[in-house]
Amino acid sequence: MSLRPPAARLLLALTAGVLVTLGMTVSLGVSGAWAEDSDGIAGAPAANGGVDQSRSRFSYQVEPGQTLQDEYLVQNTGTTVQTVTVYATDAFNAEDGSFALLEGGAVAVDAGHWITFDNGTNSMQVALDPGSQRVLPFTMTTPIDASPGDHSGGMIVSALSPAGQVSVDRRVGIRLYVRVKGLLQPGLTISSIESSYQPSINPFAGETTMKMSLSNTGNVSLSADTVAQVRGFFGIPLSGLVDQQIPEMLPGTSRVVTIVVPGVGPWVYLNPRVSLAATIDDDALNAGVLPSGARSSDLFVVPWAFLLLVLVVGGTWLAARSSRKRNSAQAAAWIDYTEAEARRKAREEEVLVG
Protein backbone atom coordinates (compact mmCIF):
# COMPACT_ATOMS: atom_id res chain seq x y z
CA MET A 1 0.00 0.00 0.00
CA SER A 2 1.22 3.49 -0.84
CA LEU A 3 1.44 4.78 2.72
CA ARG A 4 3.71 7.59 3.80
CA PRO A 5 5.94 7.50 6.93
CA PRO A 6 5.44 7.34 9.80
CA ALA A 7 2.05 5.68 9.16
CA ALA A 8 3.59 3.19 6.74
CA ARG A 9 6.31 2.14 9.18
CA LEU A 10 3.75 1.79 11.97
CA LEU A 11 1.47 -0.46 9.93
CA LEU A 12 4.28 -2.57 8.54
CA ALA A 13 5.65 -3.08 12.05
CA LEU A 14 2.30 -4.39 13.30
CA THR A 15 2.46 -7.70 11.47
CA ALA A 16 4.23 -9.69 8.81
CA GLY A 17 2.78 -12.12 6.30
CA VAL A 18 4.20 -15.53 5.57
CA LEU A 19 6.20 -16.50 2.49
CA VAL A 20 5.53 -20.08 1.42
CA THR A 21 6.41 -22.25 -1.54
CA LEU A 22 3.76 -23.71 -3.81
CA GLY A 23 1.87 -26.58 -2.20
CA MET A 24 2.45 -25.54 1.39
CA THR A 25 -0.04 -24.08 3.85
CA VAL A 26 -0.14 -20.50 5.02
CA SER A 27 0.49 -20.35 8.76
CA LEU A 28 -0.71 -17.22 10.49
CA GLY A 29 0.59 -16.00 13.82
CA VAL A 30 -0.76 -12.96 15.62
CA SER A 31 -2.38 -10.88 12.88
CA GLY A 32 -2.21 -7.13 12.80
CA ALA A 33 -4.11 -4.65 10.67
CA TRP A 34 -1.63 -5.07 7.83
CA ALA A 35 0.17 -8.11 6.44
CA GLU A 36 3.06 -7.69 4.02
CA ASP A 37 5.34 -9.99 2.07
CA SER A 38 8.99 -8.95 1.93
CA ASP A 39 9.09 -9.69 -1.81
CA GLY A 40 6.40 -7.21 -2.70
CA ILE A 41 2.74 -8.06 -1.92
CA ALA A 42 0.50 -6.94 0.91
CA GLY A 43 -3.11 -7.16 2.00
CA ALA A 44 -5.32 -5.65 4.68
CA PRO A 45 -8.96 -5.02 5.61
CA ALA A 46 -10.06 -1.83 3.87
CA ALA A 47 -12.35 1.09 4.64
CA ASN A 48 -12.91 4.36 2.75
CA GLY A 49 -10.40 3.44 0.08
CA GLY A 50 -7.50 2.74 2.49
CA VAL A 51 -6.34 0.43 5.23
CA ASP A 52 -8.83 0.02 8.06
CA GLN A 53 -6.48 0.48 10.99
CA SER A 54 -9.20 -0.44 13.49
CA ARG A 55 -9.27 -4.07 12.39
CA SER A 56 -6.68 -6.82 12.80
CA ARG A 57 -8.87 -9.40 11.05
CA PHE A 58 -12.13 -9.89 9.21
CA SER A 59 -14.62 -10.70 11.94
CA TYR A 60 -18.39 -10.95 11.54
CA GLN A 61 -21.40 -11.96 13.58
CA VAL A 62 -24.27 -12.92 11.30
CA GLU A 63 -27.61 -14.66 11.09
CA PRO A 64 -27.97 -17.82 8.98
CA GLY A 65 -28.69 -16.72 5.42
CA GLN A 66 -27.43 -13.17 5.98
CA THR A 67 -25.45 -11.34 3.29
CA LEU A 68 -22.96 -8.51 3.90
CA GLN A 69 -20.37 -6.56 1.96
CA ASP A 70 -16.79 -5.65 2.85
CA GLU A 71 -13.52 -4.67 1.18
CA TYR A 72 -10.02 -6.11 0.92
CA LEU A 73 -7.07 -3.89 -0.06
CA VAL A 74 -4.15 -5.43 -1.95
CA GLN A 75 -0.89 -3.72 -2.88
CA ASN A 76 2.22 -4.36 -4.93
CA THR A 77 5.08 -3.23 -2.70
CA GLY A 78 7.71 -4.51 -5.13
CA THR A 79 9.44 -2.94 -8.09
CA THR A 80 7.94 -4.98 -10.96
CA VAL A 81 4.45 -5.48 -12.32
CA GLN A 82 2.73 -8.36 -10.59
CA THR A 83 -0.46 -10.26 -11.28
CA VAL A 84 -1.88 -11.45 -7.99
CA THR A 85 -4.69 -13.85 -7.19
CA VAL A 86 -7.01 -12.92 -4.35
CA TYR A 87 -9.25 -15.54 -2.77
CA ALA A 88 -10.71 -16.83 0.49
CA THR A 89 -10.13 -20.25 1.98
CA ASP A 90 -10.77 -22.30 5.13
CA ALA A 91 -8.63 -22.47 8.25
CA PHE A 92 -7.40 -25.40 10.30
CA ASN A 93 -5.00 -26.09 13.15
CA ALA A 94 -1.59 -27.31 11.99
CA GLU A 95 0.24 -30.11 13.81
CA ASP A 96 2.05 -27.59 16.01
CA GLY A 97 -1.28 -26.01 16.95
CA SER A 98 -0.84 -22.86 14.87
CA PHE A 99 -3.64 -21.26 12.86
CA ALA A 100 -3.14 -22.29 9.21
CA LEU A 101 -4.92 -21.98 5.87
CA LEU A 102 -5.56 -24.61 3.21
CA GLU A 103 -3.21 -25.07 0.29
CA GLY A 104 -3.87 -23.02 -2.79
CA GLY A 105 -5.42 -25.89 -4.71
CA ALA A 106 -7.70 -27.09 -1.91
CA VAL A 107 -11.44 -26.41 -2.18
CA ALA A 108 -12.97 -24.39 0.65
CA VAL A 109 -16.21 -25.78 2.11
CA ASP A 110 -16.76 -23.53 5.13
CA ALA A 111 -16.19 -19.79 5.74
CA GLY A 112 -13.84 -19.49 2.78
CA HIS A 113 -16.56 -20.84 0.49
CA TRP A 114 -18.97 -18.08 1.56
CA ILE A 115 -16.90 -15.28 -0.01
CA THR A 116 -17.50 -14.04 -3.57
CA PHE A 117 -15.99 -11.08 -5.44
CA ASP A 118 -17.55 -8.77 -8.01
CA ASN A 119 -16.82 -11.28 -10.77
CA GLY A 120 -19.23 -13.73 -9.09
CA THR A 121 -16.52 -16.22 -8.08
CA ASN A 122 -14.55 -16.75 -4.89
CA SER A 123 -11.27 -15.64 -6.49
CA MET A 124 -10.04 -13.02 -8.92
CA GLN A 125 -6.83 -11.89 -10.55
CA VAL A 126 -5.53 -8.35 -10.42
CA ALA A 127 -2.58 -6.80 -12.27
CA LEU A 128 -0.74 -4.27 -10.11
CA ASP A 129 1.97 -1.83 -11.10
CA PRO A 130 4.86 -1.28 -8.66
CA GLY A 131 3.63 0.63 -5.62
CA SER A 132 0.00 0.53 -6.73
CA GLN A 133 -2.95 -0.72 -4.73
CA ARG A 134 -6.52 -1.76 -5.31
CA VAL A 135 -9.56 -2.11 -3.10
CA LEU A 136 -11.57 -5.24 -3.89
CA PRO A 137 -15.20 -5.35 -2.73
CA PHE A 138 -16.49 -8.78 -1.77
CA THR A 139 -19.70 -10.33 -0.52
CA MET A 140 -20.11 -12.87 2.24
CA THR A 141 -23.29 -14.93 2.11
CA THR A 142 -23.94 -17.21 5.07
CA PRO A 143 -25.85 -20.39 4.15
CA ILE A 144 -29.34 -20.63 5.56
CA ASP A 145 -28.39 -23.94 7.18
CA ALA A 146 -25.07 -22.74 8.61
CA SER A 147 -24.46 -24.22 12.04
CA PRO A 148 -24.26 -21.86 15.03
CA GLY A 149 -20.83 -20.96 16.34
CA ASP A 150 -17.44 -20.06 14.90
CA HIS A 151 -16.34 -20.67 11.32
CA SER A 152 -12.77 -19.71 10.41
CA GLY A 153 -10.83 -19.00 7.27
CA GLY A 154 -8.57 -16.44 5.68
CA MET A 155 -8.33 -13.88 2.89
CA ILE A 156 -5.25 -14.49 0.76
CA VAL A 157 -3.33 -12.51 -1.83
CA SER A 158 -1.02 -14.77 -3.84
CA ALA A 159 1.72 -14.00 -6.35
CA LEU A 160 3.50 -16.63 -8.45
CA SER A 161 7.14 -15.92 -9.29
CA PRO A 162 9.61 -18.07 -11.24
CA ALA A 163 12.52 -19.48 -9.27
CA GLY A 164 14.68 -21.50 -11.60
CA GLN A 165 12.66 -24.43 -12.94
CA VAL A 166 9.90 -24.07 -10.37
CA SER A 167 7.45 -21.36 -9.37
CA VAL A 168 7.25 -19.89 -5.88
CA ASP A 169 3.84 -18.99 -4.52
CA ARG A 170 4.14 -16.03 -2.16
CA ARG A 171 0.97 -15.81 -0.10
CA VAL A 172 -0.11 -13.29 2.51
CA GLY A 173 -3.12 -14.08 4.66
CA ILE A 174 -5.51 -12.18 6.92
CA ARG A 175 -7.65 -14.17 9.34
CA LEU A 176 -11.38 -14.48 8.69
CA TYR A 177 -13.77 -15.29 11.55
CA VAL A 178 -17.51 -15.73 11.07
CA ARG A 179 -19.76 -16.35 14.06
CA VAL A 180 -23.20 -17.61 13.12
CA LYS A 181 -25.78 -16.61 15.69
CA GLY A 182 -27.50 -19.33 17.66
CA LEU A 183 -26.77 -21.46 20.68
CA LEU A 184 -23.11 -21.09 21.62
CA GLN A 185 -21.58 -24.08 23.37
CA PRO A 186 -17.97 -23.40 24.39
CA GLY A 187 -16.34 -26.69 25.25
CA LEU A 188 -12.70 -27.51 25.93
CA THR A 189 -11.89 -30.74 27.73
CA ILE A 190 -8.88 -32.78 28.78
CA SER A 191 -9.92 -36.12 27.30
CA SER A 192 -6.91 -38.05 28.63
CA ILE A 193 -3.63 -37.59 30.47
CA GLU A 194 -0.52 -39.77 30.69
CA SER A 195 2.41 -39.20 33.02
CA SER A 196 5.99 -40.43 33.20
CA TYR A 197 8.92 -39.76 35.50
CA GLN A 198 12.56 -39.10 34.62
CA PRO A 199 14.94 -39.44 37.60
CA SER A 200 18.08 -37.39 38.05
CA ILE A 201 21.47 -37.89 39.69
CA ASN A 202 20.18 -35.40 42.22
CA PRO A 203 17.31 -37.34 43.85
CA PHE A 204 15.38 -34.10 44.36
CA ALA A 205 15.68 -32.86 40.76
CA GLY A 206 13.66 -35.39 38.74
CA GLU A 207 11.12 -34.40 36.06
CA THR A 208 7.51 -35.41 35.64
CA THR A 209 6.20 -35.24 32.06
CA MET A 210 2.47 -34.98 31.40
CA LYS A 211 0.97 -35.61 27.97
CA MET A 212 -2.65 -34.53 27.80
CA SER A 213 -5.12 -34.75 24.96
CA LEU A 214 -7.22 -31.61 24.57
CA SER A 215 -10.43 -31.51 22.54
CA ASN A 216 -12.53 -28.54 21.51
CA THR A 217 -15.91 -30.22 21.79
CA GLY A 218 -17.97 -27.06 21.36
CA ASN A 219 -18.66 -24.60 18.54
CA VAL A 220 -16.46 -21.69 19.71
CA SER A 221 -12.75 -21.17 18.99
CA LEU A 222 -10.91 -21.28 22.31
CA SER A 223 -7.43 -20.85 23.73
CA ALA A 224 -6.52 -21.92 27.27
CA ASP A 225 -4.33 -21.26 30.26
CA THR A 226 -3.10 -24.41 32.01
CA VAL A 227 -1.44 -24.87 35.39
CA ALA A 228 0.36 -28.13 36.25
CA GLN A 229 1.64 -29.40 39.58
CA VAL A 230 2.75 -32.70 41.09
CA ARG A 231 1.32 -33.73 44.44
CA GLY A 232 1.91 -36.70 46.71
CA PHE A 233 0.18 -38.52 49.54
CA PHE A 234 -2.62 -36.50 51.17
CA GLY A 235 -2.34 -33.89 48.41
CA ILE A 236 1.02 -32.59 49.64
CA PRO A 237 2.64 -30.41 46.89
CA LEU A 238 5.85 -31.95 45.59
CA SER A 239 6.64 -29.31 42.95
CA GLY A 240 6.04 -25.72 42.02
CA LEU A 241 3.37 -24.54 39.58
CA VAL A 242 4.06 -24.67 35.84
CA ASP A 243 1.98 -22.35 33.63
CA GLN A 244 1.53 -23.02 29.93
CA GLN A 245 -0.68 -21.28 27.39
CA ILE A 246 -2.49 -23.26 24.71
CA PRO A 247 -2.89 -21.52 21.32
CA GLU A 248 -6.35 -21.14 19.83
CA MET A 249 -8.13 -24.39 18.98
CA LEU A 250 -10.83 -24.32 16.33
CA PRO A 251 -14.13 -26.15 16.97
CA GLY A 252 -13.87 -29.91 16.52
CA THR A 253 -10.07 -30.03 16.75
CA SER A 254 -7.86 -32.03 19.12
CA ARG A 255 -4.30 -31.60 20.23
CA VAL A 256 -1.70 -33.38 22.38
CA VAL A 257 0.08 -31.01 24.75
CA THR A 258 3.23 -31.90 26.73
CA ILE A 259 4.01 -30.22 30.05
CA VAL A 260 7.23 -30.90 31.96
CA VAL A 261 7.29 -30.24 35.72
CA PRO A 262 10.87 -30.06 37.10
CA GLY A 263 12.19 -30.45 40.63
CA VAL A 264 10.21 -33.54 41.62
CA GLY A 265 11.74 -36.16 43.89
CA PRO A 266 10.87 -39.88 43.54
CA TRP A 267 8.44 -39.90 46.45
CA VAL A 268 6.95 -43.32 45.55
CA TYR A 269 3.44 -41.97 44.84
CA LEU A 270 3.09 -39.00 42.49
CA ASN A 271 -0.18 -37.35 41.52
CA PRO A 272 0.43 -35.08 38.49
CA ARG A 273 -2.49 -32.66 38.06
CA VAL A 274 -3.44 -30.15 35.35
CA SER A 275 -6.10 -27.48 35.63
CA LEU A 276 -7.41 -25.66 32.58
CA ALA A 277 -9.24 -22.37 32.04
CA ALA A 278 -10.47 -21.57 28.53
CA THR A 279 -9.79 -18.10 27.09
CA ILE A 280 -10.46 -16.20 23.86
CA ASP A 281 -8.29 -13.83 21.84
CA ASP A 282 -8.48 -10.15 22.68
CA ASP A 283 -10.00 -9.43 19.25
CA ALA A 284 -12.49 -12.32 19.38
CA LEU A 285 -16.23 -11.93 19.90
CA ASN A 286 -17.60 -12.54 23.38
CA ALA A 287 -18.52 -16.21 23.86
CA GLY A 288 -20.18 -16.01 27.28
CA VAL A 289 -19.13 -18.25 30.15
CA LEU A 290 -15.99 -20.16 29.26
CA PRO A 291 -15.29 -23.71 30.47
CA SER A 292 -12.70 -24.83 32.97
CA GLY A 293 -11.64 -28.22 34.26
CA ALA A 294 -8.93 -30.37 35.78
CA ARG A 295 -7.54 -33.87 35.43
CA SER A 296 -4.90 -35.89 37.22
CA SER A 297 -3.17 -39.24 36.98
CA ASP A 298 -1.47 -41.62 39.41
CA LEU A 299 2.18 -42.47 39.08
CA PHE A 300 4.18 -44.88 41.22
CA VAL A 301 7.93 -44.40 41.18
CA VAL A 302 10.64 -46.68 42.56
CA PRO A 303 13.07 -44.36 44.42
CA TRP A 304 16.24 -46.06 43.26
CA ALA A 305 18.49 -43.27 44.50
CA PHE A 306 16.94 -43.42 47.95
CA LEU A 307 17.11 -47.22 47.97
CA LEU A 308 20.81 -47.05 47.06
CA LEU A 309 21.34 -44.47 49.78
CA VAL A 310 19.50 -46.71 52.27
CA LEU A 311 21.62 -49.68 51.20
CA VAL A 312 24.83 -47.71 51.59
CA VAL A 313 23.82 -46.31 54.96
CA GLY A 314 22.45 -49.66 56.11
CA GLY A 315 25.54 -51.52 54.96
CA THR A 316 27.77 -49.00 56.72
CA TRP A 317 25.74 -49.32 59.91
CA LEU A 318 25.81 -53.12 59.78
CA ALA A 319 29.55 -53.13 59.15
CA ALA A 320 30.12 -50.75 62.06
CA ARG A 321 27.83 -52.79 64.30
CA SER A 322 29.58 -56.00 63.33
CA SER A 323 32.95 -54.36 63.97
CA ARG A 324 31.80 -53.17 67.41
CA LYS A 325 30.58 -56.66 68.28
CA ARG A 326 33.86 -58.18 67.14
CA ASN A 327 35.88 -55.65 69.13
CA SER A 328 33.68 -56.24 72.19
CA ALA A 329 34.14 -59.98 71.91
CA GLN A 330 37.89 -59.60 71.56
CA ALA A 331 37.98 -57.25 74.55
CA ALA A 332 35.90 -59.67 76.64
CA ALA A 333 38.14 -62.55 75.62
CA TRP A 334 41.23 -60.55 76.58
CA ILE A 335 39.73 -59.68 79.95
CA ASP A 336 38.84 -63.33 80.56
CA TYR A 337 42.37 -64.31 79.56
CA THR A 338 44.04 -61.77 81.83
CA GLU A 339 41.80 -62.72 84.77
CA ALA A 340 42.53 -66.40 84.22
CA GLU A 341 46.27 -65.68 84.08
CA ALA A 342 46.03 -63.67 87.27
CA ARG A 343 44.26 -66.52 89.06
CA ARG A 344 46.76 -69.04 87.77
CA LYS A 345 49.73 -66.99 88.98
CA ALA A 346 48.06 -66.53 92.36
CA ARG A 347 47.63 -70.28 92.76
CA GLU A 348 51.25 -70.87 91.81
CA GLU A 349 52.43 -68.39 94.42
CA GLU A 350 50.27 -70.05 97.13
CA VAL A 351 51.87 -73.42 96.34
CA LEU A 352 55.39 -71.99 96.63
CA VAL A 353 54.64 -70.28 99.91
CA GLY A 354 53.03 -73.39 101.38
C-alpha positions in Angstrom: 0.0 0.0 0.0 1.2 3.5 -0.8 1.4 4.8 2.7 3.7 7.6 3.8 5.9 7.5 6.9 5.4 7.3 9.8 2.0 5.7 9.2 3.6 3.2 6.7 6.3 2.1 9.2 3.7 1.8 12.0 1.5 -0.5 9.9 4.3 -2.6 8.5 5.7 -3.1 12.0 2.3 -4.4 13.3 2.5 -7.7 11.5 4.2 -9.7 8.8 2.8 -12.1 6.3 4.2 -15.5 5.6 6.2 -16.5 2.5 5.5 -20.1 1.4 6.4 -22.2 -1.5 3.8 -23.7 -3.8 1.9 -26.6 -2.2 2.5 -25.5 1.4 0.0 -24.1 3.8 -0.1 -20.5 5.0 0.5 -20.3 8.8 -0.7 -17.2 10.5 0.6 -16.0 13.8 -0.8 -13.0 15.6 -2.4 -10.9 12.9 -2.2 -7.1 12.8 -4.1 -4.6 10.7 -1.6 -5.1 7.8 0.2 -8.1 6.4 3.1 -7.7 4.0 5.3 -10.0 2.1 9.0 -9.0 1.9 9.1 -9.7 -1.8 6.4 -7.2 -2.7 2.7 -8.1 -1.9 0.5 -6.9 0.9 -3.1 -7.2 2.0 -5.3 -5.6 4.7 -9.0 -5.0 5.6 -10.1 -1.8 3.9 -12.3 1.1 4.6 -12.9 4.4 2.7 -10.4 3.4 0.1 -7.5 2.7 2.5 -6.3 0.4 5.2 -8.8 0.0 8.1 -6.5 0.5 11.0 -9.2 -0.4 13.5 -9.3 -4.1 12.4 -6.7 -6.8 12.8 -8.9 -9.4 11.0 -12.1 -9.9 9.2 -14.6 -10.7 11.9 -18.4 -11.0 11.5 -21.4 -12.0 13.6 -24.3 -12.9 11.3 -27.6 -14.7 11.1 -28.0 -17.8 9.0 -28.7 -16.7 5.4 -27.4 -13.2 6.0 -25.4 -11.3 3.3 -23.0 -8.5 3.9 -20.4 -6.6 2.0 -16.8 -5.7 2.8 -13.5 -4.7 1.2 -10.0 -6.1 0.9 -7.1 -3.9 -0.1 -4.1 -5.4 -1.9 -0.9 -3.7 -2.9 2.2 -4.4 -4.9 5.1 -3.2 -2.7 7.7 -4.5 -5.1 9.4 -2.9 -8.1 7.9 -5.0 -11.0 4.4 -5.5 -12.3 2.7 -8.4 -10.6 -0.5 -10.3 -11.3 -1.9 -11.5 -8.0 -4.7 -13.9 -7.2 -7.0 -12.9 -4.4 -9.2 -15.5 -2.8 -10.7 -16.8 0.5 -10.1 -20.2 2.0 -10.8 -22.3 5.1 -8.6 -22.5 8.2 -7.4 -25.4 10.3 -5.0 -26.1 13.1 -1.6 -27.3 12.0 0.2 -30.1 13.8 2.1 -27.6 16.0 -1.3 -26.0 16.9 -0.8 -22.9 14.9 -3.6 -21.3 12.9 -3.1 -22.3 9.2 -4.9 -22.0 5.9 -5.6 -24.6 3.2 -3.2 -25.1 0.3 -3.9 -23.0 -2.8 -5.4 -25.9 -4.7 -7.7 -27.1 -1.9 -11.4 -26.4 -2.2 -13.0 -24.4 0.7 -16.2 -25.8 2.1 -16.8 -23.5 5.1 -16.2 -19.8 5.7 -13.8 -19.5 2.8 -16.6 -20.8 0.5 -19.0 -18.1 1.6 -16.9 -15.3 0.0 -17.5 -14.0 -3.6 -16.0 -11.1 -5.4 -17.6 -8.8 -8.0 -16.8 -11.3 -10.8 -19.2 -13.7 -9.1 -16.5 -16.2 -8.1 -14.5 -16.8 -4.9 -11.3 -15.6 -6.5 -10.0 -13.0 -8.9 -6.8 -11.9 -10.5 -5.5 -8.3 -10.4 -2.6 -6.8 -12.3 -0.7 -4.3 -10.1 2.0 -1.8 -11.1 4.9 -1.3 -8.7 3.6 0.6 -5.6 0.0 0.5 -6.7 -2.9 -0.7 -4.7 -6.5 -1.8 -5.3 -9.6 -2.1 -3.1 -11.6 -5.2 -3.9 -15.2 -5.3 -2.7 -16.5 -8.8 -1.8 -19.7 -10.3 -0.5 -20.1 -12.9 2.2 -23.3 -14.9 2.1 -23.9 -17.2 5.1 -25.8 -20.4 4.1 -29.3 -20.6 5.6 -28.4 -23.9 7.2 -25.1 -22.7 8.6 -24.5 -24.2 12.0 -24.3 -21.9 15.0 -20.8 -21.0 16.3 -17.4 -20.1 14.9 -16.3 -20.7 11.3 -12.8 -19.7 10.4 -10.8 -19.0 7.3 -8.6 -16.4 5.7 -8.3 -13.9 2.9 -5.3 -14.5 0.8 -3.3 -12.5 -1.8 -1.0 -14.8 -3.8 1.7 -14.0 -6.4 3.5 -16.6 -8.5 7.1 -15.9 -9.3 9.6 -18.1 -11.2 12.5 -19.5 -9.3 14.7 -21.5 -11.6 12.7 -24.4 -12.9 9.9 -24.1 -10.4 7.5 -21.4 -9.4 7.3 -19.9 -5.9 3.8 -19.0 -4.5 4.1 -16.0 -2.2 1.0 -15.8 -0.1 -0.1 -13.3 2.5 -3.1 -14.1 4.7 -5.5 -12.2 6.9 -7.6 -14.2 9.3 -11.4 -14.5 8.7 -13.8 -15.3 11.6 -17.5 -15.7 11.1 -19.8 -16.4 14.1 -23.2 -17.6 13.1 -25.8 -16.6 15.7 -27.5 -19.3 17.7 -26.8 -21.5 20.7 -23.1 -21.1 21.6 -21.6 -24.1 23.4 -18.0 -23.4 24.4 -16.3 -26.7 25.3 -12.7 -27.5 25.9 -11.9 -30.7 27.7 -8.9 -32.8 28.8 -9.9 -36.1 27.3 -6.9 -38.0 28.6 -3.6 -37.6 30.5 -0.5 -39.8 30.7 2.4 -39.2 33.0 6.0 -40.4 33.2 8.9 -39.8 35.5 12.6 -39.1 34.6 14.9 -39.4 37.6 18.1 -37.4 38.0 21.5 -37.9 39.7 20.2 -35.4 42.2 17.3 -37.3 43.9 15.4 -34.1 44.4 15.7 -32.9 40.8 13.7 -35.4 38.7 11.1 -34.4 36.1 7.5 -35.4 35.6 6.2 -35.2 32.1 2.5 -35.0 31.4 1.0 -35.6 28.0 -2.7 -34.5 27.8 -5.1 -34.7 25.0 -7.2 -31.6 24.6 -10.4 -31.5 22.5 -12.5 -28.5 21.5 -15.9 -30.2 21.8 -18.0 -27.1 21.4 -18.7 -24.6 18.5 -16.5 -21.7 19.7 -12.8 -21.2 19.0 -10.9 -21.3 22.3 -7.4 -20.9 23.7 -6.5 -21.9 27.3 -4.3 -21.3 30.3 -3.1 -24.4 32.0 -1.4 -24.9 35.4 0.4 -28.1 36.3 1.6 -29.4 39.6 2.7 -32.7 41.1 1.3 -33.7 44.4 1.9 -36.7 46.7 0.2 -38.5 49.5 -2.6 -36.5 51.2 -2.3 -33.9 48.4 1.0 -32.6 49.6 2.6 -30.4 46.9 5.9 -32.0 45.6 6.6 -29.3 43.0 6.0 -25.7 42.0 3.4 -24.5 39.6 4.1 -24.7 35.8 2.0 -22.3 33.6 1.5 -23.0 29.9 -0.7 -21.3 27.4 -2.5 -23.3 24.7 -2.9 -21.5 21.3 -6.4 -21.1 19.8 -8.1 -24.4 19.0 -10.8 -24.3 16.3 -14.1 -26.2 17.0 -13.9 -29.9 16.5 -10.1 -30.0 16.8 -7.9 -32.0 19.1 -4.3 -31.6 20.2 -1.7 -33.4 22.4 0.1 -31.0 24.8 3.2 -31.9 26.7 4.0 -30.2 30.0 7.2 -30.9 32.0 7.3 -30.2 35.7 10.9 -30.1 37.1 12.2 -30.5 40.6 10.2 -33.5 41.6 11.7 -36.2 43.9 10.9 -39.9 43.5 8.4 -39.9 46.5 7.0 -43.3 45.6 3.4 -42.0 44.8 3.1 -39.0 42.5 -0.2 -37.3 41.5 0.4 -35.1 38.5 -2.5 -32.7 38.1 -3.4 -30.2 35.4 -6.1 -27.5 35.6 -7.4 -25.7 32.6 -9.2 -22.4 32.0 -10.5 -21.6 28.5 -9.8 -18.1 27.1 -10.5 -16.2 23.9 -8.3 -13.8 21.8 -8.5 -10.1 22.7 -10.0 -9.4 19.3 -12.5 -12.3 19.4 -16.2 -11.9 19.9 -17.6 -12.5 23.4 -18.5 -16.2 23.9 -20.2 -16.0 27.3 -19.1 -18.3 30.2 -16.0 -20.2 29.3 -15.3 -23.7 30.5 -12.7 -24.8 33.0 -11.6 -28.2 34.3 -8.9 -30.4 35.8 -7.5 -33.9 35.4 -4.9 -35.9 37.2 -3.2 -39.2 37.0 -1.5 -41.6 39.4 2.2 -42.5 39.1 4.2 -44.9 41.2 7.9 -44.4 41.2 10.6 -46.7 42.6 13.1 -44.4 44.4 16.2 -46.1 43.3 18.5 -43.3 44.5 16.9 -43.4 47.9 17.1 -47.2 48.0 20.8 -47.0 47.1 21.3 -44.5 49.8 19.5 -46.7 52.3 21.6 -49.7 51.2 24.8 -47.7 51.6 23.8 -46.3 55.0 22.5 -49.7 56.1 25.5 -51.5 55.0 27.8 -49.0 56.7 25.7 -49.3 59.9 25.8 -53.1 59.8 29.6 -53.1 59.2 30.1 -50.7 62.1 27.8 -52.8 64.3 29.6 -56.0 63.3 33.0 -54.4 64.0 31.8 -53.2 67.4 30.6 -56.7 68.3 33.9 -58.2 67.1 35.9 -55.7 69.1 33.7 -56.2 72.2 34.1 -60.0 71.9 37.9 -59.6 71.6 38.0 -57.2 74.5 35.9 -59.7 76.6 38.1 -62.6 75.6 41.2 -60.5 76.6 39.7 -59.7 79.9 38.8 -63.3 80.6 42.4 -64.3 79.6 44.0 -61.8 81.8 41.8 -62.7 84.8 42.5 -66.4 84.2 46.3 -65.7 84.1 46.0 -63.7 87.3 44.3 -66.5 89.1 46.8 -69.0 87.8 49.7 -67.0 89.0 48.1 -66.5 92.4 47.6 -70.3 92.8 51.2 -70.9 91.8 52.4 -68.4 94.4 50.3 -70.1 97.1 51.9 -73.4 96.3 55.4 -72.0 96.6 54.6 -70.3 99.9 53.0 -73.4 101.4 
